[in-house]
Amino acid sequence: MQRELNLGPANGSVFAFDVGGTTIKAALIHPDGTMGPVHRMPTPAAGRETPWRLIDLIERTVHTLSPGSGGVSHCATAVVVPGIVDEETGTGVLAHNLGWKDVPFRSIFEQKLQMPIYFGHDVRAAGLAEYRLGAASGYENAIIMALGTGIAAALFVDGRLCVARGKAGEVGHLRVAAHAACSCGATGCLEAISSAAAIARRYSARSGIKVAGADEVVRRLRDGDRAAEEVWGEAVEALAEAIVQISALLGPEVVVLGGGLAEAGTDLFQPLQDALSDLGAATLPLILPASLGEDAGVVGAAIAGRQQL
């Protein structure tokens, strides 16, 4: 974490897990609200056995992190994952990159761990952390967007998180262009132009130079690379178009941008403000960088998990 957080007192400890495509982050949050060190471990490789390997890994980690001789009494576990998640039923509906479909994670964890379980979505968890403790705190209407390998958002309207059985917040599939094939099967999706994966892929196709990721495109942008300037500019313009669409629908006071692409700093935020101004929308939200850093998902999982105690 970039700064020490305290979630306030609760009735017990929470084991919080943020499952990413390549890395799992785990932390123990104590009853006094302090958070222990964040542990990182590789996510099991995608495949048919991935859900069961993940469940076993989390079960082992819970017992490893268990405080003192008291074991796991007066504890809860919170697990957040990517993909489509139905929080109401505790089901991992679909995660293409991790290889599962319709897995009843919450009920399995309840049987395995014999404690209260929260099972939710990684972006909504990170958004909850930013909404309660970070850049979006103090606003009733806020959009927290994660700009990474894919693009998704947590939507807060009148102080309430919109979930819609796990379907809300898939802003990466807003149509913002007439071209660019998306992995979802549609054309012109925001994610096909403005995600980190798309930026790297589009730069390689345009320049003939293979790059490892969007951060390398940003470095080339700063060096005056023409192809990098074009690809980055198109990504920023598409993001601005999406923000205008979201603003027209939901009327947020603030849009908070997090994830790997937001680390580009002024290379993202200044041209984005210019692009938003050029679109001439009647009212635009405040645009802010996320403030909780890469562990926001763990913090959000902990906040949600404490409600189970």
N, C-alpha and C positions, 0 to 999 in steps of 0.2 A: 504494500500500500504506500501511497505517496505521503499520507499523513495518518497519525494514529486516530482511530475512531472508537467511540464508546456508544453502544446501542442502548445503554441503560439497564437497570436490573430486570431480571425475569425469574421464573420459578425453576429454572433448570438450565442445563447446557444444551447446545445445538451443534451437531456435526453437519457442516455445510459443504456441499460438493457442487462445483461448476464443471460440467462435462463438456469439453470442447472436441473439435474434430481430431486434434492431435495430442492435447494435454488435458488432464484433469487437475483442477485446483481443489484443495481440501483444507479446511480449518476448523478448529474447535472454538466455539464462542462460549465463554464462561457465564455463569449466572449473573455476575456483576456487570456484564456487557462488554468486557474486554475480549479481544480476539487474539488467539494464539497465532503462531507463525503459519503462513500459507505454504502448504506442501504441494509439490507438483510431481505428477507421475504420468507416464505415457497412457493415452487412451488405447484400449485394445483395438487391434486392426479390424477394419470393417469386414463383416462376413456373417454367416449364419449363426455362429456361436457368440457374436459380439455382445448381445444383451446379457447372456449368462456369465460371460467373463467379466463384464462390467459390474454386475450384481455381486459376484464373488469378490472382486477387488474392493468395492465399497464396503462390503461386510467386513473384510479383513482390516481395512483402514479404520473403520469405526472402533473395532476392538483394540487396535494399536493406539488410537488417540484417546481412548477412554480415560477419564481423569481418576487417578488414585485407585484405591482398592474398592471403591464403590461401584465399579463397573459402569453399566449403562443405565442405571436407575435414574429417574428424574431427568431424562434426556429425550431429545427428538432428533430426527435426521431430516435434512432438506437436500434434495437432489434436483438440479436443473439441467436440462439438456437442450440441444438444438433440434430443429425440425418442427413438425406439427405436434403439439402437445395438448391433450384434453385434461386440464387441471381438475375438472369436476369429477372425472372417473379415475384420474391418476394413470392415464394411458399414454405411452409413447406411440402416437398414431402413425407417424412416418418420419424416418430420417434416412434419406438416400445415402448420405456420405458415411453413415455408420452402419447401415445395413439392417435396420429393423422396421417392423410394421406391426401395429396393434399389439404392443407388449404391455401387459398390465403391471407396470413397474411398482406402483404404490402398494398393491396388495401383496406382491412378492416380497418387497422390503419389509412390510409389516409382519409377514410370516417369519422372515429370516431374522429380523432384529428385535421383534417384540417391543416396539416402541412407536410413538406417533411419528408419522411420515408426512412430509410435504414433498410433492413431486410437481415440478413446473417447468417453465420455458426459460432458457438462458437469457434471452434479450429482455423479456418482461422482468426477470429478476434484476438484471443490471439497471433497467429503467426504474424499478422500484427504489433501488438504492440511490440513484441520482435524484429521484423525486423527493425522497425523505431526507436525504443527508447531503446531496451534492448540488450540482448546478441548477437543477429545476426546483429546488426547495423554495417554498414561498409562493409558488404559482399553482393555481387550480387547474389550468388547462395547459398541458405540456405534451410535447412529442419528444421522446428520446430515441434517436436513431443510431443503430450500430452499423458502421460502415466498415465491413471486413471482407472476407472471402465472398460472403453474400451480403444482403442488406435487409434489415427488418427493423421494426420499431415497437416501442411500448407507447400506448396511447392513453393519456389521462384526460378525461373530460369531466368537468365539474367535480374534480377531486376523486373520480373513480377510474380504476384501471379497466379498460375495455378488453375483454378476453374472447367472447363469442365462440365458446367451445374450442378455443385454440386457433381460430382462423383469423382473428384480428391482428393487424400490424404487419401483414405481408406486403409492405410498401415497396419492396424490391421488384414487385410484379405490376406496379403502375406502368402504364404505357406512356412513354415519354418521347418516342421516336418512331419513325416509319421503317426502321431497319434494325439490324443486330439481332441475331437468333439467340433465344434464351434457352437454358437447359430445361425449362418447364414446358417447352414446345411452342410458346408464343414468340412474337417478334416485337422488338422495340421496348422490352422491359428495362426499367431503371437498372436492375442488377446486371443486365447484359452490357451495360455501358459504363456504369459508375462504380461497380464493386471492385475490390482490389484484384480479384482474379481476372475480371474483364479488362481492366486497365493494362495489366501485364500482357494478357493475350492480344489485345488490340495493338499495343505498341510493337510487340514482336512481329505481328502480321504486317504492320505498316512499314517498319524499319528494316525487317529482315534480320534483326538482332534479337536473339533469345535472352530474356531477362528472368531472374529468379522470382521477382515479385514487384508489386506496385511501388515499394520503397525505392527500388532501383530506378524506376521511371521518374520518381520525384527527384532523385539525384541528377539524372540526366536533364530534367527540366531546368534545374538550377544552373546547369552548365550550358544552357542555351540550345539544347537539342531540339530541332524543329519538329520531329515526329512526336517527341514527348510533349511539347507544347500543344500540339494539335489534339492528341489523345486526352491529355489532362483537361484541356479546355472543353472538349466535348463532354467529358465526365462531369465537370462542374456545371455546365449548362443544363445537362439532364437532371442533375440533382436539384438545381434551382427550380426547374419545371415541376418536379415532384413535390417540392416544398410548397409551391404555389397551389398545386392541386389539393394537397393535404390541408393547407390553410383555408381554402375555400370550403372544404367539407367540415372541418372540425374547429376552426377558429382558435388555434393555440396561441397563448401569450408568448411562449418560448419554444424554440426547437433546439434541443441539445444534441450535438453530434459527438459520438464516441467511436471506438473501434480503431483499428490500425490506420485507416486513412486520415482520421482526425489528427494524428500525430504529425501530419504535414504542416500544421500550424497556419501561418499567414499565407502559405502557398495554396491552401484550401480556402480559408475564411475570407480573405480579401477579394479574390475573384468571384467567390460565391455571392458576397454582398453586391458586387458590381452586376452580376448576372441577374440577381433578384430585382435590382433597381431597373435594369433594362427591360424586364418583363412587365413593369408598370402596374403591378397589382395594387389595388386600392389600399389594402392594409396588409402588412407583413409582420410576422412575429420577430421577436428578438432571437438572434442566432448566437448560441454559446457553445464553447467546447465542454465536453464532459470533464468532471473534476476528480472523480474517484479512481481513475486509472484502471489497470487491467484486472484488478481484483473486485470490481464492482459486482460481478455476477455472484461471487462468494458472499459478499455483504448482503446483496438482495436475497439470496437463498436463506441466509441466517435470519433476516428480518421476517421472512415468510414462515420459516421453521419455528420461530419463537411463538408464533400465534397458535401452534399446535400443543404447546406445553400446558 
